[in-house]
């Protein structure tokens, strides 16, 4: 799978596709990744326990039957595990610690290995919460922010694994963003209700950080639901235990979809509750509809929004479309929505579906780049 097909990269790390193996304590190590995630864009190993408090908690959990990774030399283990991944996938290591110093040490090692450090603010076993580990960080946002800033001083690419619906998700996303992290990995589970897709959308509209969606992805339709809400990547874990070929299937499906549509995680339309990127597909704002509320959150007036889209279109193939509803392809919808007028224009000017969607992707970025109110400050 070519890196160029998706062009996904953060700092010194490149991803060949937007499918990840998520961490599972005591299960996802290099051997597991090599066996079940050979084609993944990213494998996230762990969780690994770094300090005495986390090791003590993990040992207690093992005593009552839970799987955990425990080592007297956790830093050595991390380095060995990163090097043992043979698939060519990007590698991240999910880590727990009740103190900052081991996280800094791990970050330096991980950066030297060209990998990603993932701070675990996710695990919620009572023993972990009591020790200040995992989800406990979500209940101490000043500490979380301080740790992110300190870890990022090492230069490591940093992901933060969180659980949705624990605290205010928008506030959390903005704090992680402003503290300097590179990736938010969101478990969007909703107790008793499956996957909370609205949570993915809320994170996307609250930050422009790289977003990994997680929870109950067992086929490409479920992955696509997350992609259309703004996930840049989806991660799977338990689904692999049920279907050993799941990651291979997801990689093949998303690759085929990208080749046919050009924008694998194109958003839903704004009128269907799409994220800010959906403004690329909105009509000219001449009548009451959800587009007005959406662009106002970015500080645009109707006139400024219209001018911004037309400014981007000028000199591109989106400038064409005199026979469309509003006289320009800049106002036309997703290629997956049937429209014989739009398709007729594309055919006439020789613009493929993929080329059209790539221009729309660039338009979405342009609209966000020129917003008066940055995404992480919008309301």
C-alpha positions as CSV (number, residue, x, y, z in Angstrom):
1,X,0.0,0.0,0.0
2,X,1.6,3.3,-1.0
3,X,2.1,6.0,1.5
4,X,1.3,8.5,-1.2
5,X,-2.2,7.2,-1.7
6,X,-3.2,8.6,1.8
7,X,-0.4,11.0,2.4
8,X,-0.8,10.7,6.2
9,X,2.1,11.9,8.4
10,X,2.8,13.6,11.7
11,X,6.2,15.0,12.4
12,X,8.8,12.2,11.7
13,X,6.1,9.5,11.4
14,X,4.3,8.4,8.2
15,X,1.3,6.1,8.0
16,X,0.7,4.0,5.0
17,X,-3.0,3.8,5.6
18,X,-5.6,4.9,8.2
19,X,-6.1,1.6,10.0
20,X,-4.5,1.0,13.4
21,X,-4.2,-1.8,15.9
22,X,-5.3,-0.5,19.3
23,X,-3.5,-1.4,22.5
24,X,-4.8,-4.1,24.8
25,X,-3.1,-4.6,28.1
26,X,-1.2,-7.9,28.3
27,X,-2.2,-8.8,24.7
28,X,-0.9,-6.4,22.1
29,X,2.8,-6.8,21.9
30,X,5.1,-7.0,18.9
31,X,4.4,-10.7,18.3
32,X,0.6,-10.0,18.3
33,X,1.1,-7.1,16.0
34,X,3.2,-9.1,13.6
35,X,0.6,-11.8,13.4
36,X,-2.6,-9.8,13.2
37,X,-1.7,-6.3,12.0
38,X,0.9,-6.9,9.2
39,X,-0.8,-4.4,6.9
40,X,-1.8,-1.8,9.5
41,X,-0.8,1.9,9.1
42,X,-0.1,2.0,12.8
43,X,0.3,-0.5,15.6
44,X,-0.1,0.7,19.2
45,X,1.7,-1.6,21.6
46,X,0.8,-1.9,25.3
47,X,-0.2,-0.7,27.7
48,X,3.2,-0.7,29.4
49,X,3.7,0.1,33.0
50,X,6.6,2.4,33.7
51,X,6.8,3.3,37.4
52,X,6.4,1.5,40.8
53,X,2.8,2.6,41.2
54,X,1.7,1.4,37.8
55,X,3.6,-1.9,38.2
56,X,2.1,-2.5,41.6
57,X,-1.4,-1.9,40.3
58,X,-0.8,-4.1,37.2
59,X,0.6,-6.9,39.5
60,X,-2.6,-6.7,41.6
61,X,-4.7,-6.9,38.5
62,X,-2.8,-9.9,37.3
63,X,-3.4,-11.6,40.7
64,X,-7.1,-11.4,40.1
65,X,-6.9,-12.7,36.5
66,X,-6.3,-9.7,34.2
67,X,-3.5,-9.7,31.6
68,X,-0.9,-7.1,32.0
69,X,2.6,-6.3,30.7
70,X,5.0,-6.2,33.7
71,X,8.8,-5.8,33.5
72,X,11.5,-4.9,35.9
73,X,13.1,-3.0,33.0
74,X,10.2,-1.3,31.3
75,X,12.4,1.1,29.2
76,X,14.4,-1.8,27.8
77,X,11.2,-3.7,27.1
78,X,9.8,-0.7,25.2
79,X,12.9,-0.4,23.0
80,X,12.9,-4.2,22.3
81,X,9.2,-4.2,21.5
82,X,9.4,-1.3,19.0
83,X,12.4,-3.0,17.2
84,X,10.6,-6.3,17.1
85,X,7.7,-5.0,14.9
86,X,8.6,-6.3,11.5
87,X,5.6,-5.3,9.4
88,X,6.8,-1.8,8.4
89,X,3.9,-0.2,10.2
90,X,4.4,2.9,12.2
91,X,4.6,2.0,15.9
92,X,3.3,3.7,19.0
93,X,3.6,2.6,22.6
94,X,0.8,3.2,25.1
95,X,2.2,3.8,28.6
96,X,1.0,4.3,32.1
97,X,2.7,6.1,35.0
98,X,1.7,7.9,38.1
99,X,4.7,10.1,37.9
100,X,6.1,12.3,35.1
101,X,9.8,11.3,35.1
102,X,9.4,7.8,33.6
103,X,7.2,9.3,30.9
104,X,10.0,11.7,29.9
105,X,12.5,8.9,29.9
106,X,10.2,6.8,27.7
107,X,9.5,9.7,25.4
108,X,13.2,10.1,24.7
109,X,13.6,6.4,23.9
110,X,10.5,6.3,21.7
111,X,11.6,9.3,19.7
112,X,15.1,7.8,19.2
113,X,13.3,4.7,17.7
114,X,11.2,6.9,15.4
115,X,8.0,5.8,17.1
116,X,5.0,7.5,18.9
117,X,4.4,7.8,22.6
118,X,0.8,7.4,23.7
119,X,-0.1,8.6,27.1
120,X,-2.7,6.4,28.7
121,X,-5.6,8.6,30.1
122,X,-8.0,5.8,29.3
123,X,-7.9,2.8,31.6
124,X,-10.5,2.9,34.3
125,X,-10.1,0.0,36.7
126,X,-10.7,1.2,40.3
127,X,-7.2,0.4,41.3
128,X,-5.8,2.5,38.5
129,X,-8.0,5.4,39.3
130,X,-7.0,5.3,43.0
131,X,-3.3,5.3,42.0
132,X,-3.9,8.3,39.7
133,X,-3.4,6.3,36.5
134,X,-5.3,6.1,33.2
135,X,-8.7,7.9,33.3
136,X,-7.7,9.6,36.6
137,X,-5.8,12.1,34.3
138,X,-9.1,13.2,32.8
139,X,-10.3,14.3,36.3
140,X,-7.1,16.3,36.8
141,X,-6.8,18.4,33.7
142,X,-4.1,20.7,35.0
143,X,-1.9,17.7,35.6
144,X,-2.7,16.3,32.2
145,X,-1.8,19.6,30.5
146,X,1.4,19.9,32.5
147,X,2.5,16.4,31.5
148,X,1.7,16.9,27.8
149,X,3.8,20.0,27.7
150,X,6.7,18.4,29.5
151,X,6.6,15.3,27.3
152,X,6.5,17.3,24.2
153,X,9.7,19.1,25.1
154,X,11.5,15.9,24.2
155,X,10.3,16.3,20.6
156,X,8.4,13.0,20.6
157,X,5.2,12.6,18.5
158,X,2.6,12.4,21.3
159,X,-0.8,10.7,21.3
160,X,-3.2,10.9,24.2
161,X,-5.7,8.0,24.6
162,X,-8.9,9.2,26.2
163,X,-12.4,7.9,26.9
164,X,-15.3,10.0,25.6
165,X,-18.2,11.1,27.8
166,X,-16.1,11.1,31.0
167,X,-15.6,14.9,31.2
168,X,-16.6,17.7,28.8
169,X,-15.2,16.3,25.5
170,X,-14.9,19.7,23.9
171,X,-13.0,21.2,26.8
172,X,-10.8,18.1,26.9
173,X,-10.0,18.2,23.2
174,X,-9.1,21.9,23.3
175,X,-6.8,21.4,26.4
176,X,-5.0,18.5,24.7
177,X,-4.6,20.6,21.6
178,X,-3.4,23.7,23.3
179,X,-1.0,21.7,25.5
180,X,0.8,20.6,22.4
181,X,-0.1,16.9,21.7
182,X,-0.2,15.7,18.2
183,X,-2.9,13.0,18.2
184,X,-6.1,12.3,20.2
185,X,-7.1,8.7,20.3
186,X,-10.8,8.5,21.4
187,X,-12.6,5.5,22.7
188,X,-16.1,6.6,21.7
189,X,-17.9,3.9,23.7
190,X,-21.2,4.9,25.3
191,X,-22.1,2.7,28.3
192,X,-24.9,0.4,27.2
193,X,-25.4,2.2,23.8
194,X,-22.5,1.0,21.7
195,X,-20.5,3.7,19.8
196,X,-21.1,7.4,20.3
197,X,-20.5,8.7,16.8
198,X,-21.4,12.2,17.9
199,X,-18.4,12.2,20.3
200,X,-16.1,11.7,17.3
201,X,-17.7,14.7,15.6
202,X,-17.4,16.8,18.7
203,X,-13.7,16.1,18.9
204,X,-13.3,16.9,15.3
205,X,-15.0,20.2,15.6
206,X,-13.0,21.1,18.7
207,X,-9.5,20.5,17.4
208,X,-7.6,20.0,14.2
209,X,-5.3,17.5,15.7
210,X,-5.0,14.1,14.1
211,X,-7.9,12.1,15.4
212,X,-8.1,8.3,15.9
213,X,-11.5,6.8,16.5
214,X,-11.9,3.7,18.5
215,X,-14.7,1.4,19.7
216,X,-16.6,-1.5,18.1
217,X,-15.2,-1.3,14.6
218,X,-15.8,-4.8,13.2
219,X,-16.3,-4.0,9.5
220,X,-15.7,-1.3,7.0
221,X,-19.2,0.2,7.3
222,X,-18.5,0.9,11.0
223,X,-15.1,2.3,10.1
224,X,-16.7,4.5,7.5
225,X,-19.2,5.9,10.1
226,X,-16.3,7.1,12.1
227,X,-14.5,8.5,9.1
228,X,-17.5,10.5,8.0
229,X,-17.6,12.1,11.5
230,X,-14.0,13.2,11.3
231,X,-11.7,10.3,12.3
232,X,-8.4,10.5,10.4
233,X,-7.7,6.9,11.4
234,X,-9.7,4.1,13.1
235,X,-8.3,1.6,15.6
236,X,-9.4,-1.9,16.3
237,X,-8.5,-4.3,19.1
238,X,-11.1,-6.8,20.3
239,X,-12.5,-7.2,16.8
240,X,-9.2,-8.7,15.8
241,X,-9.7,-11.4,18.4
242,X,-13.0,-12.3,16.8
243,X,-11.8,-12.0,13.2
244,X,-8.0,-12.5,12.7
245,X,-8.3,-11.0,9.2
246,X,-10.1,-7.8,10.3
247,X,-7.2,-5.4,9.8
248,X,-6.4,-6.8,6.4
249,X,-10.1,-6.5,5.4
250,X,-10.2,-2.9,6.6
251,X,-7.0,-1.9,4.8
252,X,-8.2,-3.4,1.5
253,X,-11.6,-1.7,1.8
254,X,-10.3,1.7,2.7
255,X,-7.7,1.5,0.0
256,X,-10.3,0.7,-2.6
257,X,-12.5,3.5,-1.3
258,X,-9.7,6.0,-1.4
259,X,-8.8,5.1,-5.0
260,X,-12.5,5.5,-6.1
261,X,-13.4,8.6,-4.1
262,X,-10.2,10.4,-3.4
263,X,-11.1,11.5,0.2
264,X,-11.6,8.4,2.4
265,X,-12.8,10.3,5.4
266,X,-14.9,12.9,3.6
267,X,-17.4,14.4,6.1
268,X,-21.1,14.1,6.1
269,X,-23.0,17.2,4.7
270,X,-23.5,19.9,7.3
271,X,-27.3,19.5,6.9
272,X,-26.8,15.9,8.0
273,X,-24.8,17.0,11.1
274,X,-21.4,16.9,9.4
275,X,-18.3,18.5,11.0
276,X,-16.7,21.8,9.9
277,X,-15.1,20.2,6.9
278,X,-18.6,19.7,5.5
279,X,-18.7,23.4,4.7
280,X,-16.8,22.5,1.5
281,X,-20.0,20.9,0.2
282,X,-22.5,23.6,1.4
283,X,-24.7,25.6,-0.9
284,X,-24.5,29.4,-1.3
285,X,-25.9,30.6,2.1
286,X,-29.0,32.4,0.7
287,X,-31.7,30.7,2.7
288,X,-32.0,29.6,6.4
289,X,-30.3,26.2,6.9
290,X,-27.7,24.7,9.3
291,X,-24.8,26.1,7.3
292,X,-25.3,29.5,8.9
293,X,-24.8,28.2,12.4
294,X,-21.7,26.3,11.3
295,X,-19.8,29.0,9.6
296,X,-20.7,31.6,12.3
297,X,-18.9,29.3,14.8
298,X,-15.8,30.0,12.8
299,X,-16.4,33.7,12.8
300,X,-17.6,34.1,9.2
301,X,-20.5,36.2,8.1
302,X,-22.5,34.8,5.1
303,X,-20.8,37.2,2.8
304,X,-17.3,36.3,4.1
305,X,-18.0,32.6,3.9
306,X,-19.2,32.9,0.3
307,X,-16.2,35.0,-0.7
308,X,-13.8,32.6,0.9
309,X,-15.1,29.6,-1.0
310,X,-15.1,31.5,-4.3
311,X,-11.6,32.9,-3.6
312,X,-10.3,29.3,-3.3
313,X,-12.2,28.2,-6.4
314,X,-10.7,30.9,-8.6
315,X,-8.2,29.4,-11.0
316,X,-9.2,25.9,-10.1
317,X,-11.6,23.5,-11.8
318,X,-14.1,24.3,-9.1
319,X,-14.6,27.6,-10.7
320,X,-16.6,25.9,-13.5
321,X,-20.2,24.9,-13.3
322,X,-22.3,27.7,-14.8
323,X,-25.2,25.3,-15.2
324,X,-25.1,24.1,-11.5
325,X,-27.5,25.3,-8.9
326,X,-25.3,28.2,-7.9
327,X,-23.1,28.6,-10.9
328,X,-19.9,27.0,-9.5
329,X,-18.7,23.5,-8.4
330,X,-17.6,25.2,-5.2
331,X,-21.2,24.9,-4.0
332,X,-21.7,21.3,-5.1
333,X,-22.2,18.3,-2.8
334,X,-20.2,15.1,-2.2
335,X,-19.6,12.8,-5.1
336,X,-21.5,10.0,-3.3
337,X,-24.7,12.0,-3.5
338,X,-26.4,11.6,-6.9
339,X,-26.5,14.8,-9.0
340,X,-26.8,14.6,-12.7
341,X,-26.1,18.4,-13.1
342,X,-22.8,18.2,-11.2
343,X,-21.8,15.0,-12.9
344,X,-22.6,16.5,-16.3
345,X,-20.2,19.4,-15.6
346,X,-17.5,17.1,-14.3
347,X,-17.8,15.1,-17.5
348,X,-17.7,18.2,-19.7
349,X,-14.6,19.6,-18.1
350,X,-12.9,16.2,-17.8
351,X,-12.6,16.3,-14.0
352,X,-12.7,12.9,-12.4
353,X,-14.6,12.0,-9.2
354,X,-11.2,11.6,-7.3
355,X,-9.9,15.0,-8.6
356,X,-13.1,16.7,-7.7
357,X,-13.1,15.3,-4.1
358,X,-9.4,16.2,-3.6
359,X,-10.2,19.8,-4.6
360,X,-13.0,19.7,-2.1
361,X,-10.7,18.4,0.6
362,X,-8.3,21.3,-0.2
363,X,-11.3,23.7,-0.1
364,X,-12.3,22.4,3.4
365,X,-8.7,23.1,4.7
366,X,-8.8,26.6,3.1
367,X,-12.1,27.5,4.8
368,X,-10.7,26.3,8.2
369,X,-7.3,28.1,7.6
370,X,-9.1,31.4,6.9
371,X,-11.6,31.2,9.8
372,X,-11.6,34.3,12.1
373,X,-12.1,31.9,15.1
374,X,-9.8,28.9,15.2
375,X,-11.4,25.5,15.5
376,X,-10.1,25.0,19.1
377,X,-11.7,28.3,20.2
378,X,-15.0,28.0,18.4
379,X,-18.2,27.5,20.3
